[in-house]
């Protein structure tokens, strides 16, 4: 499916676009929940939400705000017995180096039901840079923004992944600069994830052989 170009700001477009793709009573995963504002919003909409964050401080804050346990782990450490109906990863993936994105997105896709939505956002490549004035709530040291993407770079990134781009749009987040927002859909073929992992294993083996 080709991406739809949207120009509306983040809220409420991101929430509404994401939730419109979910079944009633959906079980969501929030990947990198921060202090828990989105987690609280989804709970208020009646959804069951599992959340995690790599920061113990932020996980505790989100747990206090929402009254539920929040796991402390990295993306690749998150596992669940049953697939989630949707994954929300707002401003969390940019904390990774660009080379880490493909395996992490594939891992997140493995946690999704087929045709399930994954929302993510990134600082826009070539867009307005973030201002550097210090703020009391500044979390740049804890959440460094290491990767910027534009639509072309995101499309190239997921070209071989078990995900397709359904919609993307830009927003101006004030002192945080311009951001790219995207809705990705997991491939309906369950074997797609194993096929991608097989290709990565072969590529890794070829690199190891070349270094000998």
KOLZA-792437 format. One line per field, with one value per atom (N, C-alpha, C): residue in one letter; atom name; x, y, z. Coordinates in Angstrom, 3 decimals. Example, Ala and Ser with C-alpha at 12.3 -4.5 7.8 and 13.67 -1.06 7.14 Angstrom:
BEGIN
resn = c(A:A:A:S:S:S)
name = c(N:CA:C:N:CA:C)
c1 = c(13.190:12.300:13.200:12.850:13.670:12.900)
c2 = c(-5.690:-4.500:-3.300:-2.250:-1.060:0.030)
c3 = c(7.800:7.800:7.800:7.080:7.140:7.870)
% end
This chain:
BEGIN
resn = c(X:X:X:X:X:X:X:X:X:X:X:X:X:X:X:X:X:X:X:X:X:X:X:X:X:X:X:X:X:X:X:X:X:X:X:X:X:X:X:X:X:X:X:X:X:X:X:X:X:X:X:X:X:X:X:X:X:X:X:X:X:X:X:X:X:X:X:X:X:X:X:X:X:X:X:X:X:X:X:X:X:X:X:X:X:X:X:X:X:X:X:X:X:X:X:X:X:X:X:X:X:X:X:X:X:X:X:X:X:X:X:X:X:X:X:X:X:X:X:X:X:X:X:X:X:X:X:X:X:X:X:X:X:X:X:X:X:X:X:X:X:X:X:X:X:X:X:X:X:X:X:X:X:X:X:X:X:X:X:X:X:X:X:X:X:X:X:X:X:X:X:X:X:X:X:X:X:X:X:X:X:X:X:X:X:X:X:X:X:X:X:X:X:X:X:X:X:X:X:X:X:X:X:X:X:X:X:X:X:X:X:X:X:X:X:X:X:X:X:X:X:X:X:X:X:X:X:X:X:X:X:X:X:X:X:X:X:X:X:X:X:X:X:X:X:X:X:X:X:X:X:X:X:X:X:X:X:X:X:X:X:X:X:X:X:X:X:X:X:X:X:X:X:X:X:X:X:X:X:X:X:X:X:X:X:X:X:X:X:X:X:X:X:X:X:X:X:X:X:X:X:X:X:X:X:X:X:X:X:X:X:X:X:X:X:X:X:X:X:X:X:X:X:X:X:X:X:X:X:X:X:X:X:X:X:X:X:X:X:X:X:X:X:X:X:X:X:X:X:X:X:X:X:X:X:X:X:X:X:X:X:X:X:X:X:X:X:X:X:X:X:X:X:X:X:X:X:X:X:X:X:X:X:X:X:X:X:X:X:X:X:X:X:X:X:X:X:X:X:X:X:X:X:X:X:X:X:X:X:X:X:X:X:X:X:X:X:X:X:X:X:X:X:X:X:X:X:X:X:X:X:X:X:X:X:X:X:X:X:X:X:X:X:X:X:X:X:X:X:X:X:X:X:X:X:X:X:X:X:X:X:X:X:X:X:X:X:X:X:X:X:X:X:X:X:X:X:X:X:X:X:X:X:X:X:X:X:X:X:X:X:X:X:X:X:X:X:X:X:X:X:X:X:X:X:X:X:X:X:X:X:X:X:X:X:X:X:X:X:X:X:X:X:X:X:X:X:X:X:X:X:X:X:X:X:X:X:X:X:X:X:X:X:X:X:X:X:X:X:X:X:X:X:X:X:X:X:X:X:X:X:X:X:X:X:X:X:X:X:X:X:X:X:X:X:X:X:X:X:X:X:X:X:X:X:X:X:X:X:X:X:X:X:X:X:X:X:X:X:X:X:X:X:X:X:X:X:X:X:X:X:X:X:X:X:X:X:X:X:X:X:X:X:X:X:X:X:X:X:X:X:X:X:X:X:X)
name = c(N:CA:C:N:CA:C:N:CA:C:N:CA:C:N:CA:C:N:CA:C:N:CA:C:N:CA:C:N:CA:C:N:CA:C:N:CA:C:N:CA:C:N:CA:C:N:CA:C:N:CA:C:N:CA:C:N:CA:C:N:CA:C:N:CA:C:N:CA:C:N:CA:C:N:CA:C:N:CA:C:N:CA:C:N:CA:C:N:CA:C:N:CA:C:N:CA:C:N:CA:C:N:CA:C:N:CA:C:N:CA:C:N:CA:C:N:CA:C:N:CA:C:N:CA:C:N:CA:C:N:CA:C:N:CA:C:N:CA:C:N:CA:C:N:CA:C:N:CA:C:N:CA:C:N:CA:C:N:CA:C:N:CA:C:N:CA:C:N:CA:C:N:CA:C:N:CA:C:N:CA:C:N:CA:C:N:CA:C:N:CA:C:N:CA:C:N:CA:C:N:CA:C:N:CA:C:N:CA:C:N:CA:C:N:CA:C:N:CA:C:N:CA:C:N:CA:C:N:CA:C:N:CA:C:N:CA:C:N:CA:C:N:CA:C:N:CA:C:N:CA:C:N:CA:C:N:CA:C:N:CA:C:N:CA:C:N:CA:C:N:CA:C:N:CA:C:N:CA:C:N:CA:C:N:CA:C:N:CA:C:N:CA:C:N:CA:C:N:CA:C:N:CA:C:N:CA:C:N:CA:C:N:CA:C:N:CA:C:N:CA:C:N:CA:C:N:CA:C:N:CA:C:N:CA:C:N:CA:C:N:CA:C:N:CA:C:N:CA:C:N:CA:C:N:CA:C:N:CA:C:N:CA:C:N:CA:C:N:CA:C:N:CA:C:N:CA:C:N:CA:C:N:CA:C:N:CA:C:N:CA:C:N:CA:C:N:CA:C:N:CA:C:N:CA:C:N:CA:C:N:CA:C:N:CA:C:N:CA:C:N:CA:C:N:CA:C:N:CA:C:N:CA:C:N:CA:C:N:CA:C:N:CA:C:N:CA:C:N:CA:C:N:CA:C:N:CA:C:N:CA:C:N:CA:C:N:CA:C:N:CA:C:N:CA:C:N:CA:C:N:CA:C:N:CA:C:N:CA:C:N:CA:C:N:CA:C:N:CA:C:N:CA:C:N:CA:C:N:CA:C:N:CA:C:N:CA:C:N:CA:C:N:CA:C:N:CA:C:N:CA:C:N:CA:C:N:CA:C:N:CA:C:N:CA:C:N:CA:C:N:CA:C:N:CA:C:N:CA:C:N:CA:C:N:CA:C:N:CA:C:N:CA:C:N:CA:C:N:CA:C:N:CA:C:N:CA:C:N:CA:C:N:CA:C:N:CA:C:N:CA:C:N:CA:C:N:CA:C:N:CA:C:N:CA:C:N:CA:C:N:CA:C:N:CA:C:N:CA:C:N:CA:C:N:CA:C:N:CA:C:N:CA:C:N:CA:C:N:CA:C:N:CA:C:N:CA:C:N:CA:C:N:CA:C:N:CA:C:N:CA:C:N:CA:C:N:CA:C:N:CA:C:N:CA:C:N:CA:C:N:CA:C:N:CA:C:N:CA:C:N:CA:C:N:CA:C:N:CA:C:N:CA:C:N:CA:C:N:CA:C:N:CA:C:N:CA:C:N:CA:C:N:CA:C:N:CA:C:N:CA:C)
c1 = c(0.860:0.000:0.890:0.598:1.425:1.137:2.168:2.020:1.119:0.341:-0.512:0.239:0.253:0.902:-0.102:0.218:-0.666:0.075:-0.636:0.025:-0.452:-1.364:-1.879:-0.826:-0.901:0.063:-0.137:0.788:0.818:-0.476:-0.971:-2.148:-3.353:-4.510:-4.731:-4.532:-3.892:-3.795:-3.130:-1.990:-1.263:-2.106:-2.690:-3.532:-4.701:-5.403:-6.605:-6.271:-5.205:-4.833:-4.426:-3.703:-3.253:-4.434:-5.261:-6.362:-7.418:-7.543:-8.526:-8.213:-6.967:-6.555:-6.640:-7.126:-7.132:-8.511:-8.556:-9.845:-10.321:-11.586:-12.129:-11.448:-11.113:-10.469:-9.035:-8.363:-7.002:-6.021:-4.977:-3.857:-2.684:-2.222:-1.177:0.146:1.218:2.550:3.033:3.438:4.109:5.596:6.339:7.777:8.528:8.959:9.602:8.553:7.980:6.805:7.155:8.456:8.804:8.066:7.564:6.895:5.451:4.924:3.630:2.429:2.649:1.486:0.644:1.285:0.519:-0.065:0.676:0.169:-1.127:-1.148:-2.373:-3.509:-3.198:-4.230:-4.844:-4.020:-4.553:-5.381:-4.955:-5.736:-7.092:-7.102:-8.359:-9.317:-8.768:-9.604:-10.104:-9.719:-10.215:-9.348:-8.108:-7.231:-6.367:-6.036:-5.045:-3.671:-2.760:-1.462:-0.333:0.593:1.862:2.882:3.685:4.628:6.005:7.020:8.382:9.182:10.263:11.198:12.575:13.609:14.967:15.426:14.760:15.132:14.317:14.977:14.281:13.532:14.139:13.500:12.191:12.221:11.017:9.970:10.406:9.463:8.734:9.463:8.829:7.835:8.210:7.314:6.040:6.182:5.009:4.126:4.757:3.994:3.189:3.813:3.094:1.944:2.181:1.157:-0.049:0.207:-0.852:-1.337:-0.641:-1.091:-0.971:0.084:0.305:1.811:2.230:3.653:4.158:5.385:6.055:7.390:7.628:8.866:10.064:11.221:12.470:13.308:13.421:14.195:14.446:15.343:15.584:14.633:14.581:13.673:13.859:15.113:15.381:15.146:14.994:14.754:13.275:12.417:10.983:10.445:9.752:9.142:7.753:6.894:5.551:5.039:4.229:3.735:2.782:1.858:0.866:1.228:0.913:1.225:0.336:0.858:0.098:-0.707:-1.804:-2.644:-2.071:-1.224:-0.603:0.572:1.531:2.707:2.852:3.041:3.225:4.656:5.438:6.843:7.079:6.584:6.661:7.989:8.822:10.083:11.080:10.893:11.816:12.861:12.492:13.442:14.591:14.421:15.556:16.715:16.495:17.576:18.580:18.212:19.096:19.938:21.111:21.879:21.126:21.305:20.546:20.780:22.009:22.311:21.536:21.038:20.283:18.811:18.331:16.891:16.299:16.955:16.382:16.158:17.157:16.893:15.871:15.852:14.885:13.469:13.299:11.970:11.487:12.400:12.018:11.600:12.311:11.927:10.550:10.303:8.985:7.903:8.197:7.228:6.906:7.896:7.660:6.728:6.569:5.661:4.249:4.053:2.770:1.995:0.684:-0.148:-0.005:-0.194:-0.173:-1.172:-0.737:-1.492:-1.699:-0.969:-1.059:-0.269:-0.703:-0.030:1.093:2.124:3.229:3.417:3.213:3.442:4.827:5.555:6.859:7.078:8.044:8.336:9.824:10.321:11.743:11.922:13.001:13.352:13.556:13.089:13.108:14.499:15.010:16.302:16.211:17.117:17.099:16.112:15.404:14.434:15.072:14.256:14.728:15.354:16.536:17.220:16.601:16.756:16.249:17.037:16.357:17.040:17.770:18.810:19.644:19.461:18.490:18.287:17.955:18.588:18.296:16.878:16.263:14.924:14.957:14.075:14.024:13.686:12.883:12.485:13.330:14.511:15.352:15.841:15.600:16.020:16.992:17.707:18.576:19.680:20.185:21.248:20.720:19.476:18.889:18.348:17.855:17.284:17.951:19.206:19.868:19.218:18.979:18.391:19.533:19.736:20.892:20.581:19.307:18.948:17.845:18.072:17.061:16.698:15.431:14.985:14.054:14.013:12.939:12.168:11.140:10.294:11.089:11.988:12.772:13.675:14.294:15.208:14.436:13.266:12.440:11.964:11.538:11.078:12.193:13.407:14.540:14.860:14.737:15.028:14.131:12.829:11.887:11.667:12.394:12.159:12.316:13.242:13.470:12.931:12.197:11.660:10.225:9.723:8.335:7.325:7.532:6.682:6.463:5.303:5.041:4.567:4.861:4.497:3.080:2.191:0.806:0.587:1.169:0.957:2.123:2.424:3.432:3.087:3.559:3.292:4.351:4.428:5.379:4.633:5.331:4.762:5.874:5.513:6.455:6.225:7.210:7.064:7.741:7.725:8.279:9.773:10.239:11.677:12.289:11.459:11.974:12.178:11.811:12.023:10.937:11.206:10.242:10.452:9.334:9.366:8.649:9.109:8.466:7.677:6.421:5.561:5.147:5.098:4.794:3.948:3.020:2.262:2.751:3.297:3.770:2.825:2.688:1.815:2.644:2.463:3.214:2.741:3.689:3.402:2.445:1.489:0.516:1.122:2.280:2.938:3.811:3.437:4.233:5.673:5.924:7.280:8.200:7.633:8.448:9.536:9.222:10.203:11.363:11.063:12.127:12.961:12.317:13.058:14.046:13.607:14.498:15.660:15.355:16.412:17.396:16.886:17.769:18.720:18.207:19.074:20.146:19.782:20.768:21.829:21.434:22.401:23.406:22.922:23.810:24.746:24.222:25.061:26.142:25.760:26.731:27.799:27.404:28.371:29.345:28.826:29.703:30.690:30.243:31.147:32.231:31.834:32.809:33.843:33.401:34.326:35.298:34.774:35.612:36.683:36.412:37.370:38.465:38.311:39.326:40.605)
c2 = c(-1.199:0.000:1.240:2.216:3.412:4.302:5.056:5.943:7.109:7.529:8.693:9.894:11.006:12.208:13.001:13.204:13.910:15.119:16.177:17.394:17.878:17.156:17.587:17.408:18.178:18.023:16.699:16.415:15.117:14.775:15.656:15.327:16.072:15.387:13.972:13.004:13.449:12.618:11.277:11.269:10.018:9.039:9.503:8.624:8.092:8.996:8.588:7.627:7.915:7.059:5.672:5.626:4.351:3.552:4.190:3.483:3.021:3.723:3.328:1.968:1.517:0.240:-0.919:-0.653:-1.669:-2.283:-3.563:-4.188:-3.756:-3.940:-3.625:-4.500:-3.883:-4.616:-5.006:-4.228:-4.560:-4.526:-5.351:-5.360:-4.682:-3.571:-2.764:-2.942:-2.664:-2.566:-1.146:-0.474:0.818:0.590:0.797:0.541:1.829:1.985:3.215:4.211:3.981:4.755:6.067:6.315:7.554:7.680:8.875:9.126:8.654:8.142:7.476:8.254:9.410:10.191:9.436:8.833:8.063:6.801:6.179:4.991:5.318:6.444:6.850:7.103:7.750:8.033:6.742:5.760:4.509:3.758:3.789:3.146:3.832:5.156:5.893:5.571:5.133:4.730:3.291:2.621:1.279:0.153:0.468:-0.570:-1.176:-2.439:-3.092:-2.765:-2.283:-1.842:-2.456:-3.097:-3.499:-2.444:-1.985:-0.907:-1.244:-0.722:-0.856:0.390:0.568:1.650:1.192:1.666:1.288:1.992:3.074:3.858:3.431:3.033:2.676:3.882:5.071:6.284:6.565:6.483:6.749:5.656:4.410:3.313:3.486:3.896:4.132:5.291:6.357:7.506:7.115:6.331:5.892:4.973:4.120:3.211:3.979:5.008:5.839:6.579:7.123:7.907:7.062:5.826:5.006:3.884:3.634:2.606:1.204:0.951:-0.401:-0.652:-1.913:-2.212:-1.814:-1.351:-1.027:-1.768:-2.529:-3.306:-2.397:-2.793:-2.092:-2.998:-2.639:-3.449:-2.658:-3.182:-2.626:-3.279:-2.705:-3.224:-4.722:-5.146:-6.540:-7.498:-6.940:-7.775:-7.994:-7.298:-7.412:-8.653:-9.499:-10.705:-10.878:-11.571:-11.835:-13.124:-13.863:-15.151:-14.940:-14.004:-13.738:-12.459:-12.384:-11.168:-10.006:-8.815:-7.609:-7.183:-6.465:-5.967:-4.702:-4.002:-2.786:-2.403:-1.693:-1.227:0.273:0.985:2.439:2.733:3.359:3.678:5.137:6.020:7.448:8.010:8.492:9.174:8.292:6.983:6.091:5.478:5.146:4.535:5.461:6.794:7.666:7.587:7.010:6.847:5.776:5.002:3.966:4.529:3.919:4.222:3.682:4.312:3.898:2.436:1.935:0.535:-0.439:0.026:-0.839:-0.919:-0.015:0.096:-1.136:-1.661:-2.793:-4.002:-4.471:-5.619:-5.329:-4.102:-3.770:-3.721:-3.122:-3.091:-4.496:-5.348:-6.736:-7.444:-7.189:-7.796:-7.298:-5.992:-5.468:-6.082:-6.246:-6.877:-8.295:-8.988:-10.362:-10.392:-9.251:-9.166:-8.764:-8.453:-7.986:-9.116:-9.030:-9.933:-9.525:-10.457:-10.096:-8.970:-7.989:-6.792:-5.840:-6.046:-5.137:-3.859:-2.705:-1.430:-1.154:-0.483:-0.008:1.469:2.318:3.761:4.103:4.938:5.402:6.832:7.518:8.897:9.166:10.059:10.392:11.885:12.488:13.837:13.807:14.825:14.824:15.136:14.273:14.482:15.700:16.651:17.866:18.904:18.570:19.517:20.453:21.288:22.225:21.461:21.877:21.225:21.631:20.746:21.054:22.215:23.102:24.174:23.581:24.248:23.691:24.377:25.271:25.899:24.851:24.927:23.938:24.092:22.981:22.978:22.144:22.453:21.695:20.237:19.957:18.581:17.969:18.560:18.079:16.671:15.724:14.339:13.914:14.907:14.567:13.599:13.725:12.811:11.383:11.244:9.916:9.367:10.263:9.860:10.639:10.339:11.040:10.688:11.707:11.469:11.218:9.955:9.556:9.407:9.306:9.031:9.957:10.537:11.331:10.626:10.654:10.027:10.966:10.790:11.374:10.216:10.527:9.464:8.518:9.070:8.228:7.276:7.790:6.941:5.873:6.233:5.252:4.173:4.574:3.610:2.636:3.163:2.292:1.358:1.865:1.065:-0.155:0.017:-1.093:-1.922:-1.586:-2.271:-3.779:-4.239:-5.682:-6.227:-5.404:-5.828:-6.329:-7.071:-7.568:-6.487:-5.268:-4.120:-3.330:-2.701:-1.804:-0.466:0.581:1.933:2.235:2.478:2.809:4.308:5.072:6.518:7.191:8.414:9.205:10.679:11.470:12.901:13.597:14.930:15.743:16.618:17.009:17.972:18.860:20.070:21.002:20.971:20.450:20.281:21.396:22.606:23.755:23.637:23.749:23.718:22.354:21.317:20.000:19.856:20.871:20.829:20.064:19.728:19.007:17.503:16.771:15.325:14.603:13.379:12.461:11.436:11.232:10.255:9.208:7.952:6.878:5.794:5.276:4.085:2.946:1.913:0.738:-0.418:-1.326:-2.485:-3.747:-4.694:-5.938:-6.791:-7.419:-8.333:-9.436:-9.773:-10.815:-12.206:-12.369:-13.675:-13.900:-14.832:-15.060:-15.455:-16.040:-16.489:-15.336:-14.140:-13.017:-12.654:-12.743:-12.388:-13.371:-14.663:-15.663:-15.522:-15.149:-14.941:-13.789:-12.705:-11.561:-11.954:-12.671:-13.077:-14.025:-14.868:-15.749:-14.974:-13.925:-13.096:-12.407:-11.909:-11.242:-12.223:-13.444:-14.452:-14.751:-14.872:-15.132:-13.951:-12.720:-11.547:-11.494:-11.829:-11.845:-12.887:-14.053:-15.118:-14.694:-14.001:-13.536:-12.500:-11.603:-10.600:-11.278:-12.264:-12.976:-13.667:-14.281:-14.993:-14.012:-12.818:-11.831:-11.287:-11.287:-10.744:-11.724:-12.988:-13.980:-13.788)
c3 = c(0.000:0.000:0.000:-0.803:-0.852:0.345:0.731:1.883:1.524:2.503:2.338:2.897:2.172:2.666:3.486:4.724:5.641:6.189:6.486:6.932:8.292:8.937:10.221:11.302:12.396:13.477:14.196:15.116:15.788:16.495:17.336:18.123:17.556:17.406:17.758:16.600:15.529:14.333:14.608:15.293:15.520:16.319:17.430:18.239:17.422:16.749:16.018:14.881:14.135:13.005:13.479:14.584:15.147:15.700:16.519:17.166:16.163:15.041:14.029:13.420:13.551:12.969:13.961:15.164:16.216:16.411:16.768:17.089:18.475:18.741:20.060:21.111:22.252:23.333:23.031:22.181:21.760:22.923:22.797:23.738:23.040:23.586:22.973:23.701:22.979:23.563:23.351:24.423:24.266:24.447:23.370:23.348:23.632:24.878:25.303:25.746:26.919:27.355:28.029:28.325:29.004:30.323:30.600:31.871:31.894:30.754:30.785:30.288:29.614:29.167:28.144:27.154:26.162:26.769:27.658:28.358:29.076:29.759:30.466:29.474:28.345:27.348:26.832:26.484:25.939:26.977:28.222:29.280:29.437:29.318:29.435:28.289:27.146:26.013:26.138:27.230:27.499:26.969:26.543:26.015:27.119:26.945:27.799:27.214:28.045:27.537:28.365:27.685:28.281:27.883:28.828:28.538:29.080:28.391:28.908:28.573:29.308:29.037:29.498:28.826:29.205:30.471:30.839:32.018:33.231:34.281:35.525:36.076:35.996:36.506:35.777:34.437:33.669:33.857:33.957:34.173:35.505:36.539:37.839:37.761:37.036:36.893:36.154:35.078:34.319:35.152:35.944:36.801:37.839:38.431:39.416:38.764:37.561:36.880:36.499:36.059:35.477:36.379:37.475:38.400:37.858:37.074:36.572:36.481:36.493:36.356:34.966:34.909:33.654:33.640:32.598:32.522:32.237:32.732:32.451:31.561:30.296:29.345:28.082:27.252:25.930:24.924:23.718:22.689:22.468:22.289:21.943:23.111:24.318:25.499:25.774:25.029:25.238:24.536:25.294:24.737:25.353:24.635:25.135:24.501:25.243:24.741:23.571:23.705:22.658:21.909:20.615:19.852:20.283:20.140:20.456:19.233:19.490:18.398:17.775:18.494:17.981:18.859:18.278:19.020:18.806:19.895:19.888:20.320:19.430:19.719:19.374:20.220:19.971:20.474:19.554:19.874:20.620:20.600:21.309:20.374:19.152:18.214:17.819:17.789:17.449:18.436:19.602:20.577:20.138:19.104:18.576:17.437:17.234:16.030:14.823:13.660:12.477:12.128:12.368:12.057:12.933:14.080:14.987:14.634:13.782:13.557:12.882:11.847:11.109:12.003:12.776:13.642:14.735:15.267:16.311:15.733:14.563:13.940:13.602:13.173:12.892:14.175:15.267:16.543:16.977:16.845:17.202:16.318:15.028:14.128:14.575:15.131:15.603:16.805:17.480:18.624:18.218:16.922:16.405:15.736:15.812:15.007:13.538:12.599:11.180:10.884:10.101:9.731:10.901:11.988:13.120:12.848:13.410:13.167:14.167:13.677:14.511:14.203:15.215:15.051:15.566:14.819:15.269:14.799:15.401:15.019:15.176:14.313:14.269:14.021:14.550:14.099:12.586:11.908:10.452:9.925:9.078:8.435:7.531:7.738:6.943:7.436:8.512:9.058:10.057:10.664:11.676:12.830:13.247:14.343:15.678:16.662:17.990:18.586:19.270:19.994:21.195:21.607:22.658:24.009:24.150:25.435:26.487:27.675:28.715:29.230:29.570:30.153:31.414:32.336:33.585:33.328:32.309:32.033:30.916:30.662:29.572:29.873:28.924:29.118:28.025:27.444:26.321:26.723:27.956:28.370:28.485:28.963:29.133:27.823:26.958:25.679:24.539:24.222:23.117:21.788:20.966:19.645:18.669:18.319:17.524:16.040:15.680:14.287:13.807:12.611:11.918:10.613:10.264:9.021:8.263:6.950:6.152:5.518:4.735:4.186:3.290:2.467:1.560:2.333:3.382:4.159:4.931:5.460:6.157:5.191:3.997:3.003:2.636:2.468:2.153:3.312:4.540:5.728:5.823:5.554:5.756:4.487:3.403:2.119:2.227:3.058:3.199:4.515:5.248:6.542:6.384:7.372:7.306:7.705:7.176:7.475:6.191:6.088:4.962:5.493:4.751:5.155:4.702:5.654:5.302:5.211:6.131:6.139:6.827:6.387:7.090:6.963:7.896:7.892:8.720:8.571:9.306:10.310:11.358:12.297:12.816:13.202:13.814:15.309:16.048:17.499:18.289:17.739:18.452:18.639:19.874:20.141:19.848:19.675:19.311:17.802:17.034:15.596:14.861:13.596:12.766:12.910:12.906:13.111:11.985:11.740:10.807:11.616:11.257:11.922:10.902:11.313:10.365:11.005:10.218:10.573:9.688:10.310:9.604:9.889:8.923:9.065:8.913:9.840:9.752:8.576:7.907:6.806:7.269:6.419:6.776:6.769:6.122:6.037:7.264:8.146:9.357:9.061:7.893:7.563:7.185:6.948:6.484:7.492:8.783:9.804:9.800:9.708:9.657:8.386:7.275:6.035:6.179:6.839:7.044:7.948:9.041:9.952:9.265:8.368:7.622:6.731:6.069:5.229:6.059:7.244:8.104:8.578:8.898:9.340:8.237:6.989:5.866:5.633:5.759:5.584:6.655:7.901:8.984:8.759:8.260:7.990:6.896:5.860:4.790:5.307:6.197:6.764:7.592:8.424:9.254:8.384:7.284:6.384:5.738:5.357:4.696:5.613:6.938:7.898:8.263:7.878:8.219:7.410)
% end
